[in-house]
Amino acid sequence: MTAPEISPSGPKSGLSRRNILGGAGLGFLALALGACSSRDTVAAAGNAAGSGGFTVTDMRGVEVSFDGPVQKIATTVIPSPSMLAAVDGGYGKIVGINESTLQANRQGLFGEMFPESKTTTTISPSSFTPNIETITKLEPDVVFQWADQGDGLVEPLENAGFKTICLLYGTQEYLETWVSLFSTILGKPERGTEIVDWMHAEIARLEDELAGVSKTVRVVHLGQSGDGYSASNKSSYMHYWMELAGGQNMAAENLSAENVVSAEQLIEWDPEVITLGGFDTRTPAEVYADPSLASVSAVKNRRVYKAPLGGYRWEVPCAESPLMWQWAAEVFHPGRTKNTLRTAMKEKIAYLYGYDVSEAQIDAALRLDLNGSSVGYDVFRG
């Protein structure tokens, strides 16, 4: 499956996740950087979550009230468990997840940080349809579901009496709203502010450090579509970080069904860098071996890279997104940025998850085994 494609300016009709699912000190930042406007809708209309009853407004605009602190969370939303763990500083409150999340937990760093995440009960398949019988047995205090995929996913939960918080997905603003919403529900609003301020600081830093780049790099982010390729267009979160990192998304206007792209189109775009998504198993070696792409600059010059898998798949919005932005900037424009990704990973994974990541785990998250033969990737070695 590939990552969802939602417009950076808001959700677009006709897009289905069933078909498409891919610096400065914090004290200074709190003074220097403001919150995103959409996050204002998340503000609690009562006491903080950790101190009794409270009310939040979800991303449908629906108010949901709680009598006391949330202790048990179930979620069909694939990237949300890692973000909830980052906000809460642990995994202990998560009792039910999506089947696709479970598979990611078993593949990457998250399952090593939180072994219990590899055996968490699944409450929905990748289609997000909730299993009401299973959820009922888990007795969660709240269930997270998508806001924009039809009543068929939400009504069964509400009809069964579950407090249901609905989410929108796919933009940086939405990502920040998730952080603020989760931090309110978990009774840790200050931590939510810290995480968002870190994101703002990294955006400002990258914009400043890449301001002198005379020309953007032609890039595409590819997923698998059957035996062929799909390419993330301007309605994707991948488009956001490609541009932030100084890339020109050649597939920005690729609005074909399920974003399928032909070899002929890739040859015409002639990307200088290709990044590969984490929702499938395709590797740089397979792209280099594809005879139909032999004339593409990224293939000829061996600049094809598999996106990292940290606490979650980095290419989609998650708590570690600023690390993805730094990775992309270093891949697109070697030597232009002052930050060192490995150092940032060690510091931020410790902050987000309370885990001291090893050098070997950083190697695995950065996929040194898959990317080691690609040009310039030695910069990420320890």
FILOMI-679693 format. One record per residue (C-alpha): residue number from 1; residue in three letters; x, y, z. Coordinates in Angstrom, 1 decimal, always signed. Example, Ala and Ser with C-alpha at 12.3 -4.5 7.8 and 13.67 -1.06 7.14 Angstrom:
2
<1; "ALA"; <+12.3; -4.5; +7.8>>,
<2; "SER"; <+13.7; -1.1; +7.1>>,
# end
This chain:
382
<1; "MET"; <+0.0; +0.0; +0.0>>,
<2; "THR"; <+1.1; +3.6; -0.5>>,
<3; "ALA"; <+0.8; +6.7; +1.6>>,
<4; "PRO"; <-2.4; +8.7; +1.5>>,
<5; "GLU"; <-2.5; +11.7; -0.9>>,
<6; "ILE"; <-4.2; +14.7; +0.6>>,
<7; "SER"; <-4.0; +18.3; -0.6>>,
<8; "PRO"; <-1.5; +20.6; +1.3>>,
<9; "SER"; <-4.3; +23.2; +1.4>>,
<10; "GLY"; <-6.9; +20.8; +2.7>>,
<11; "PRO"; <-8.6; +17.4; +1.9>>,
<12; "LYS"; <-9.6; +16.7; -1.7>>,
<13; "SER"; <-12.7; +14.9; -2.7>>,
<14; "GLY"; <-12.2; +11.7; -4.7>>,
<15; "LEU"; <-9.1; +10.6; -2.9>>,
<16; "SER"; <-9.3; +7.3; -1.1>>,
<17; "ARG"; <-6.8; +5.9; +1.4>>,
<18; "ARG"; <-8.2; +2.5; +0.5>>,
<19; "ASN"; <-6.7; +3.1; -3.0>>,
<20; "ILE"; <-3.8; +5.4; -2.3>>,
<21; "LEU"; <-2.4; +4.3; +1.1>>,
<22; "GLY"; <+2.2; +6.9; +1.7>>,
<23; "GLY"; <+18.4; +23.9; +16.3>>,
<24; "ALA"; <+17.5; +26.5; +18.7>>,
<25; "GLY"; <+16.5; +25.7; +22.3>>,
<26; "LEU"; <+12.8; +25.1; +23.0>>,
<27; "GLY"; <+12.6; +28.0; +25.4>>,
<28; "PHE"; <+13.6; +30.4; +22.7>>,
<29; "LEU"; <+11.3; +28.7; +20.2>>,
<30; "ALA"; <+8.3; +29.1; +22.4>>,
<31; "LEU"; <+8.9; +32.8; +22.3>>,
<32; "ALA"; <+9.9; +33.0; +18.7>>,
<33; "LEU"; <+7.5; +30.8; +16.9>>,
<34; "GLY"; <+3.7; +30.8; +16.9>>,
<35; "ALA"; <+1.3; +27.9; +16.7>>,
<36; "CYS"; <-0.5; +26.9; +13.5>>,
<37; "SER"; <-4.0; +28.4; +13.2>>,
<38; "SER"; <-5.9; +25.1; +12.7>>,
<39; "ARG"; <-4.6; +23.9; +16.0>>,
<40; "ASP"; <-6.7; +26.5; +17.8>>,
<41; "THR"; <-9.7; +24.3; +17.1>>,
<42; "VAL"; <-8.2; +21.6; +19.3>>,
<43; "ALA"; <-8.1; +23.7; +22.5>>,
<44; "ALA"; <-9.8; +22.0; +25.4>>,
<45; "ALA"; <-13.0; +23.6; +26.5>>,
<46; "GLY"; <-12.5; +22.7; +30.1>>,
<47; "ASN"; <-9.8; +21.4; +32.4>>,
<48; "ALA"; <-6.6; +19.9; +31.1>>,
<49; "ALA"; <-6.9; +16.2; +30.3>>,
<50; "GLY"; <-4.7; +15.1; +33.2>>,
<51; "SER"; <-6.9; +16.9; +35.9>>,
<52; "GLY"; <-10.4; +15.7; +35.4>>,
<53; "GLY"; <-13.1; +16.2; +32.8>>,
<54; "PHE"; <-12.3; +18.0; +29.6>>,
<55; "THR"; <-13.6; +18.5; +26.0>>,
<56; "VAL"; <-11.8; +18.6; +22.7>>,
<57; "THR"; <-12.9; +19.4; +19.2>>,
<58; "ASP"; <-11.9; +16.9; +16.6>>,
<59; "MET"; <-11.0; +17.5; +13.0>>,
<60; "ARG"; <-14.7; +17.2; +11.9>>,
<61; "GLY"; <-15.5; +20.1; +14.2>>,
<62; "VAL"; <-17.3; +17.7; +16.6>>,
<63; "GLU"; <-16.9; +18.3; +20.3>>,
<64; "VAL"; <-16.0; +15.2; +22.4>>,
<65; "SER"; <-16.2; +15.3; +26.2>>,
<66; "PHE"; <-14.3; +13.1; +28.6>>,
<67; "ASP"; <-15.0; +12.6; +32.3>>,
<68; "GLY"; <-11.4; +12.0; +33.3>>,
<69; "PRO"; <-7.9; +11.1; +32.0>>,
<70; "VAL"; <-7.6; +8.8; +29.0>>,
<71; "GLN"; <-5.9; +5.6; +29.9>>,
<72; "LYS"; <-6.8; +3.2; +27.0>>,
<73; "ILE"; <-6.5; +4.2; +23.3>>,
<74; "ALA"; <-7.6; +2.3; +20.2>>,
<75; "THR"; <-6.8; +3.6; +16.7>>,
<76; "THR"; <-7.4; +2.5; +13.1>>,
<77; "VAL"; <-5.2; +5.3; +11.9>>,
<78; "ILE"; <-1.9; +3.8; +10.7>>,
<79; "PRO"; <+0.7; +6.4; +11.8>>,
<80; "SER"; <-1.0; +7.5; +15.0>>,
<81; "PRO"; <+0.5; +5.0; +17.5>>,
<82; "SER"; <+4.1; +6.3; +17.1>>,
<83; "MET"; <+2.9; +9.9; +17.4>>,
<84; "LEU"; <+0.8; +9.0; +20.5>>,
<85; "ALA"; <+3.9; +7.3; +22.0>>,
<86; "ALA"; <+6.1; +10.3; +21.2>>,
<87; "VAL"; <+3.6; +12.7; +22.9>>,
<88; "ASP"; <+3.1; +10.4; +25.9>>,
<89; "GLY"; <+6.7; +9.3; +26.2>>,
<90; "GLY"; <+5.6; +5.7; +26.2>>,
<91; "TYR"; <+3.4; +3.0; +24.6>>,
<92; "GLY"; <+1.4; +1.9; +27.6>>,
<93; "LYS"; <-2.0; +3.5; +26.8>>,
<94; "ILE"; <-2.3; +1.9; +23.3>>,
<95; "VAL"; <-4.5; -1.2; +23.3>>,
<96; "GLY"; <-5.6; -1.5; +19.6>>,
<97; "ILE"; <-4.0; -0.7; +16.3>>,
<98; "ASN"; <-4.4; -1.1; +12.5>>,
<99; "GLU"; <-3.0; -4.3; +10.9>>,
<100; "SER"; <-0.7; -2.2; +8.7>>,
<101; "THR"; <+0.7; -0.5; +11.8>>,
<102; "LEU"; <+1.4; -3.9; +13.4>>,
<103; "GLN"; <+3.4; -4.9; +10.3>>,
<104; "ALA"; <+5.5; -1.7; +10.5>>,
<105; "ASN"; <+6.1; -2.2; +14.2>>,
<106; "ARG"; <+7.5; -5.7; +13.4>>,
<107; "GLN"; <+9.8; -4.4; +10.7>>,
<108; "GLY"; <+11.5; -1.4; +12.2>>,
<109; "LEU"; <+12.8; +0.5; +15.2>>,
<110; "PHE"; <+9.5; +1.0; +16.9>>,
<111; "GLY"; <+9.1; -2.7; +17.8>>,
<112; "GLU"; <+12.6; -2.6; +19.3>>,
<113; "MET"; <+11.8; +0.4; +21.4>>,
<114; "PHE"; <+8.4; -0.9; +22.4>>,
<115; "PRO"; <+8.3; -4.8; +22.1>>,
<116; "GLU"; <+4.7; -4.8; +23.2>>,
<117; "SER"; <+3.8; -3.0; +20.0>>,
<118; "LYS"; <+4.6; -6.1; +18.0>>,
<119; "THR"; <+1.8; -8.1; +19.6>>,
<120; "THR"; <-0.8; -5.3; +20.1>>,
<121; "THR"; <-4.4; -6.4; +19.2>>,
<122; "THR"; <-5.5; -5.3; +15.7>>,
<123; "ILE"; <-8.8; -3.5; +15.5>>,
<124; "SER"; <-9.0; -3.0; +11.7>>,
<125; "PRO"; <-7.4; -4.1; +8.5>>,
<126; "SER"; <-5.6; -1.6; +6.3>>,
<127; "SER"; <-9.0; -0.5; +4.9>>,
<128; "PHE"; <-9.7; +1.1; +8.4>>,
<129; "THR"; <-13.0; -0.7; +8.9>>,
<130; "PRO"; <-13.3; -1.1; +12.7>>,
<131; "ASN"; <-13.9; -4.4; +14.3>>,
<132; "ILE"; <-16.5; -3.5; +16.8>>,
<133; "GLU"; <-16.5; -6.8; +18.6>>,
<134; "THR"; <-12.8; -6.6; +19.2>>,
<135; "ILE"; <-12.9; -3.0; +20.2>>,
<136; "THR"; <-15.7; -3.7; +22.7>>,
<137; "LYS"; <-13.5; -6.3; +24.4>>,
<138; "LEU"; <-10.7; -3.8; +24.7>>,
<139; "GLU"; <-12.9; -1.2; +26.4>>,
<140; "PRO"; <-10.9; +1.9; +25.2>>,
<141; "ASP"; <-11.6; +5.4; +26.5>>,
<142; "VAL"; <-11.2; +6.8; +23.0>>,
<143; "VAL"; <-11.0; +5.5; +19.4>>,
<144; "PHE"; <-9.2; +7.4; +16.6>>,
<145; "GLN"; <-10.7; +7.2; +13.1>>,
<146; "TRP"; <-10.4; +9.1; +9.8>>,
<147; "ALA"; <-12.7; +12.2; +9.4>>,
<148; "ASP"; <-13.0; +12.1; +5.7>>,
<149; "GLN"; <-13.5; +8.5; +4.5>>,
<150; "GLY"; <-17.3; +8.2; +4.9>>,
<151; "ASP"; <-19.7; +7.6; +7.7>>,
<152; "GLY"; <-19.3; +3.8; +7.2>>,
<153; "LEU"; <-16.1; +4.0; +9.2>>,
<154; "VAL"; <-17.3; +6.4; +12.0>>,
<155; "GLU"; <-21.0; +5.6; +12.6>>,
<156; "PRO"; <-20.4; +2.0; +13.8>>,
<157; "LEU"; <-18.0; +3.3; +16.4>>,
<158; "GLU"; <-20.4; +6.0; +17.6>>,
<159; "ASN"; <-23.4; +3.8; +17.5>>,
<160; "ALA"; <-21.5; +1.3; +19.7>>,
<161; "GLY"; <-21.0; +4.1; +22.2>>,
<162; "PHE"; <-17.3; +4.8; +21.8>>,
<163; "LYS"; <-15.9; +8.3; +22.1>>,
<164; "THR"; <-14.5; +8.8; +18.6>>,
<165; "ILE"; <-12.0; +11.4; +17.6>>,
<166; "CYS"; <-11.7; +11.9; +13.9>>,
<167; "LEU"; <-8.6; +13.0; +12.1>>,
<168; "LEU"; <-7.6; +14.6; +8.8>>,
<169; "TYR"; <-4.2; +13.7; +7.2>>,
<170; "GLY"; <-1.6; +14.8; +4.7>>,
<171; "THR"; <-0.3; +18.3; +5.5>>,
<172; "GLN"; <+2.1; +19.9; +7.9>>,
<173; "GLU"; <-0.7; +21.8; +9.4>>,
<174; "TYR"; <-2.7; +18.7; +10.0>>,
<175; "LEU"; <+0.4; +17.0; +11.5>>,
<176; "GLU"; <+0.7; +19.8; +14.0>>,
<177; "THR"; <-3.0; +19.6; +14.8>>,
<178; "TRP"; <-2.6; +15.9; +15.6>>,
<179; "VAL"; <+0.3; +16.7; +18.0>>,
<180; "SER"; <-1.8; +19.3; +19.8>>,
<181; "LEU"; <-4.9; +17.1; +19.9>>,
<182; "PHE"; <-3.0; +14.1; +21.2>>,
<183; "SER"; <-1.2; +16.2; +23.8>>,
<184; "THR"; <-4.5; +17.6; +25.1>>,
<185; "ILE"; <-6.1; +14.2; +25.4>>,
<186; "LEU"; <-3.0; +12.7; +27.1>>,
<187; "GLY"; <-2.8; +15.7; +29.5>>,
<188; "LYS"; <+0.6; +16.8; +28.2>>,
<189; "PRO"; <-0.1; +20.1; +26.4>>,
<190; "GLU"; <+3.4; +21.5; +27.1>>,
<191; "ARG"; <+5.0; +18.5; +25.4>>,
<192; "GLY"; <+2.8; +19.0; +22.4>>,
<193; "THR"; <+4.0; +22.6; +22.2>>,
<194; "GLU"; <+7.6; +21.6; +22.4>>,
<195; "ILE"; <+7.3; +19.1; +19.6>>,
<196; "VAL"; <+5.5; +21.6; +17.3>>,
<197; "ASP"; <+8.1; +24.3; +18.1>>,
<198; "TRP"; <+10.9; +21.9; +17.2>>,
<199; "MET"; <+9.2; +21.3; +13.8>>,
<200; "HIS"; <+8.9; +25.1; +13.3>>,
<201; "ALA"; <+12.6; +25.6; +14.2>>,
<202; "GLU"; <+13.6; +22.9; +11.7>>,
<203; "ILE"; <+11.5; +24.5; +8.9>>,
<204; "ALA"; <+13.1; +27.9; +9.6>>,
<205; "ARG"; <+16.6; +26.4; +9.7>>,
<206; "LEU"; <+16.3; +24.5; +6.4>>,
<207; "GLU"; <+14.7; +27.4; +4.7>>,
<208; "ASP"; <+17.6; +29.6; +5.8>>,
<209; "GLU"; <+20.4; +27.1; +5.0>>,
<210; "LEU"; <+18.9; +26.3; +1.5>>,
<211; "ALA"; <+18.1; +29.9; +0.6>>,
<212; "GLY"; <+21.4; +30.2; -1.3>>,
<213; "VAL"; <+20.8; +27.1; -3.5>>,
<214; "SER"; <+20.8; +28.4; -7.0>>,
<215; "LYS"; <+18.8; +25.6; -8.5>>,
<216; "THR"; <+16.4; +23.0; -7.2>>,
<217; "VAL"; <+17.1; +19.3; -7.8>>,
<218; "ARG"; <+14.7; +17.4; -10.0>>,
<219; "VAL"; <+13.2; +14.7; -7.8>>,
<220; "VAL"; <+10.4; +12.1; -7.7>>,
<221; "HIS"; <+9.2; +9.9; -4.8>>,
<222; "LEU"; <+8.1; +6.5; -6.1>>,
<223; "GLY"; <+6.0; +3.7; -4.7>>,
<224; "GLN"; <+5.1; +0.4; -6.2>>,
<225; "SER"; <+2.0; -0.1; -8.4>>,
<226; "GLY"; <+1.8; -3.7; -9.4>>,
<227; "ASP"; <+5.1; -4.3; -11.3>>,
<228; "GLY"; <+5.3; -0.6; -12.1>>,
<229; "TYR"; <+5.6; +2.7; -10.3>>,
<230; "SER"; <+3.4; +5.3; -8.7>>,
<231; "ALA"; <+4.7; +8.9; -8.1>>,
<232; "SER"; <+3.7; +11.3; -5.3>>,
<233; "ASN"; <+2.0; +14.4; -6.7>>,
<234; "LYS"; <+1.4; +17.9; -5.2>>,
<235; "SER"; <-1.5; +16.6; -3.1>>,
<236; "SER"; <+0.9; +14.5; -1.0>>,
<237; "TYR"; <+2.9; +15.2; +2.1>>,
<238; "MET"; <+6.0; +14.0; +0.2>>,
<239; "HIS"; <+5.6; +17.0; -2.1>>,
<240; "TYR"; <+5.8; +19.2; +1.0>>,
<241; "TRP"; <+9.2; +17.8; +2.2>>,
<242; "MET"; <+10.6; +17.5; -1.3>>,
<243; "GLU"; <+10.1; +21.3; -1.8>>,
<244; "LEU"; <+11.3; +22.1; +1.8>>,
<245; "ALA"; <+14.5; +20.2; +1.2>>,
<246; "GLY"; <+15.2; +22.1; -2.1>>,
<247; "GLY"; <+13.8; +19.7; -4.6>>,
<248; "GLN"; <+11.5; +20.2; -7.6>>,
<249; "ASN"; <+8.8; +17.4; -7.5>>,
<250; "MET"; <+8.6; +16.4; -11.2>>,
<251; "ALA"; <+5.4; +14.5; -10.5>>,
<252; "ALA"; <+3.6; +17.5; -9.0>>,
<253; "GLU"; <+1.0; +17.4; -11.7>>,
<254; "ASN"; <+0.8; +13.6; -11.9>>,
<255; "LEU"; <-2.9; +13.2; -11.3>>,
<256; "SER"; <-3.5; +9.9; -12.9>>,
<257; "ALA"; <-5.5; +7.1; -11.3>>,
<258; "GLU"; <-3.6; +5.9; -8.1>>,
<259; "ASN"; <-0.7; +8.1; -9.3>>,
<260; "VAL"; <+0.6; +5.4; -11.7>>,
<261; "VAL"; <+3.5; +6.7; -13.8>>,
<262; "SER"; <+5.1; +5.1; -16.8>>,
<263; "ALA"; <+8.7; +4.5; -17.5>>,
<264; "GLU"; <+8.3; +6.8; -20.5>>,
<265; "GLN"; <+7.1; +9.6; -18.2>>,
<266; "LEU"; <+10.0; +9.1; -15.8>>,
<267; "ILE"; <+12.4; +9.3; -18.7>>,
<268; "GLU"; <+10.8; +12.6; -19.8>>,
<269; "TRP"; <+11.0; +14.0; -16.3>>,
<270; "ASP"; <+14.6; +12.8; -15.9>>,
<271; "PRO"; <+14.8; +13.1; -12.1>>,
<272; "GLU"; <+18.2; +13.7; -10.7>>,
<273; "VAL"; <+17.2; +12.0; -7.4>>,
<274; "ILE"; <+14.7; +9.2; -6.8>>,
<275; "THR"; <+13.4; +8.4; -3.3>>,
<276; "LEU"; <+11.5; +5.2; -2.7>>,
<277; "GLY"; <+8.7; +4.8; -0.2>>,
<278; "GLY"; <+8.5; +2.4; +2.7>>,
<279; "PHE"; <+5.1; +0.9; +2.1>>,
<280; "ASP"; <+6.6; -1.7; -0.3>>,
<281; "THR"; <+9.8; -3.7; -0.6>>,
<282; "ARG"; <+11.3; -2.1; -3.8>>,
<283; "THR"; <+15.0; -1.3; -3.3>>,
<284; "PRO"; <+17.5; +1.0; -5.1>>,
<285; "ALA"; <+19.1; -2.1; -6.5>>,
<286; "GLU"; <+15.9; -3.1; -8.2>>,
<287; "VAL"; <+15.6; +0.4; -9.8>>,
<288; "TYR"; <+19.2; +0.3; -10.9>>,
<289; "ALA"; <+18.5; -3.0; -12.6>>,
<290; "ASP"; <+15.3; -1.9; -14.4>>,
<291; "PRO"; <+16.4; -1.6; -18.0>>,
<292; "SER"; <+13.4; +0.7; -18.8>>,
<293; "LEU"; <+14.9; +3.4; -16.6>>,
<294; "ALA"; <+18.6; +3.0; -17.6>>,
<295; "SER"; <+18.7; +6.5; -19.3>>,
<296; "VAL"; <+17.2; +8.3; -16.2>>,
<297; "SER"; <+19.8; +10.6; -14.6>>,
<298; "ALA"; <+19.1; +9.3; -11.0>>,
<299; "VAL"; <+19.7; +5.8; -12.2>>,
<300; "LYS"; <+22.8; +6.5; -14.3>>,
<301; "ASN"; <+24.4; +8.5; -11.5>>,
<302; "ARG"; <+23.2; +6.1; -8.8>>,
<303; "ARG"; <+21.2; +8.6; -6.8>>,
<304; "VAL"; <+18.2; +6.3; -5.8>>,
<305; "TYR"; <+17.5; +6.1; -2.1>>,
<306; "LYS"; <+15.1; +4.1; +0.1>>,
<307; "ALA"; <+13.4; +6.4; +2.7>>,
<308; "PRO"; <+14.2; +5.7; +6.3>>,
<309; "LEU"; <+12.1; +3.7; +8.7>>,
<310; "GLY"; <+12.5; +5.0; +12.3>>,
<311; "GLY"; <+9.8; +5.0; +14.8>>,
<312; "TYR"; <+7.5; +5.1; +11.7>>,
<313; "ARG"; <+8.0; +5.4; +8.0>>,
<314; "TRP"; <+9.6; +8.8; +7.7>>,
<315; "GLU"; <+8.1; +9.9; +4.3>>,
<316; "VAL"; <+4.7; +10.3; +5.7>>,
<317; "PRO"; <+3.8; +12.8; +8.5>>,
<318; "CYS"; <+4.9; +11.6; +11.9>>,
<319; "ALA"; <+6.6; +12.7; +15.1>>,
<320; "GLU"; <+10.0; +12.3; +13.4>>,
<321; "SER"; <+9.2; +14.3; +10.2>>,
<322; "PRO"; <+11.9; +16.9; +10.9>>,
<323; "LEU"; <+14.5; +14.1; +10.6>>,
<324; "MET"; <+13.0; +13.1; +7.2>>,
<325; "TRP"; <+13.4; +16.8; +6.1>>,
<326; "GLN"; <+17.0; +16.8; +7.1>>,
<327; "TRP"; <+17.6; +13.4; +5.4>>,
<328; "ALA"; <+16.1; +14.7; +2.2>>,
<329; "ALA"; <+18.1; +17.9; +2.3>>,
<330; "GLU"; <+21.3; +16.0; +2.7>>,
<331; "VAL"; <+20.4; +13.7; -0.2>>,
<332; "PHE"; <+19.3; +16.5; -2.5>>,
<333; "HIS"; <+22.1; +19.0; -1.6>>,
<334; "PRO"; <+25.1; +17.3; +0.0>>,
<335; "GLY"; <+27.0; +19.6; +2.3>>,
<336; "ARG"; <+24.5; +22.4; +2.3>>,
<337; "THR"; <+23.0; +22.0; +5.8>>,
<338; "LYS"; <+24.8; +22.3; +9.1>>,
<339; "ASN"; <+22.9; +19.7; +11.0>>,
<340; "THR"; <+24.2; +16.1; +11.4>>,
<341; "LEU"; <+21.4; +13.6; +11.0>>,
<342; "ARG"; <+22.9; +10.8; +13.1>>,
<343; "THR"; <+23.4; +13.2; +16.0>>,
<344; "ALA"; <+19.9; +14.6; +15.6>>,
<345; "MET"; <+18.4; +11.0; +15.5>>,
<346; "LYS"; <+20.1; +10.0; +18.7>>,
<347; "GLU"; <+19.0; +13.2; +20.5>>,
<348; "LYS"; <+15.4; +13.3; +19.2>>,
<349; "ILE"; <+14.6; +9.6; +19.5>>,
<350; "ALA"; <+15.7; +9.8; +23.1>>,
<351; "TYR"; <+13.5; +12.9; +23.6>>,
<352; "LEU"; <+10.4; +11.5; +21.7>>,
<353; "TYR"; <+10.5; +7.9; +22.9>>,
<354; "GLY"; <+12.8; +7.8; +26.0>>,
<355; "TYR"; <+15.0; +5.4; +24.2>>,
<356; "ASP"; <+18.8; +5.4; +23.7>>,
<357; "VAL"; <+19.1; +4.3; +20.1>>,
<358; "SER"; <+22.3; +2.4; +19.2>>,
<359; "GLU"; <+24.6; +3.0; +16.2>>,
<360; "ALA"; <+23.5; -0.2; +14.7>>,
<361; "GLN"; <+19.8; +0.8; +15.0>>,
<362; "ILE"; <+20.5; +4.1; +13.4>>,
<363; "ASP"; <+22.2; +2.2; +10.5>>,
<364; "ALA"; <+19.1; +0.1; +10.1>>,
<365; "ALA"; <+16.7; +3.0; +10.3>>,
<366; "LEU"; <+18.7; +4.8; +7.6>>,
<367; "ARG"; <+18.7; +1.6; +5.5>>,
<368; "LEU"; <+22.4; +1.6; +5.0>>,
<369; "ASP"; <+22.1; -2.0; +3.8>>,
<370; "LEU"; <+19.9; -0.9; +0.9>>,
<371; "ASN"; <+21.3; +2.6; +0.2>>,
<372; "GLY"; <+25.0; +1.9; +0.8>>,
<373; "SER"; <+25.8; +1.6; -2.9>>,
<374; "SER"; <+24.1; +4.9; -3.8>>,
<375; "VAL"; <+26.2; +8.0; -4.4>>,
<376; "GLY"; <+26.9; +10.1; -1.3>>,
<377; "TYR"; <+25.3; +7.9; +1.2>>,
<378; "ASP"; <+28.5; +7.4; +3.1>>,
<379; "VAL"; <+27.7; +10.8; +4.8>>,
<380; "PHE"; <+25.2; +8.9; +6.9>>,
<381; "ARG"; <+27.6; +6.3; +8.2>>,
<382; "GLY"; <+28.8; +6.4; +11.8>>,
# end
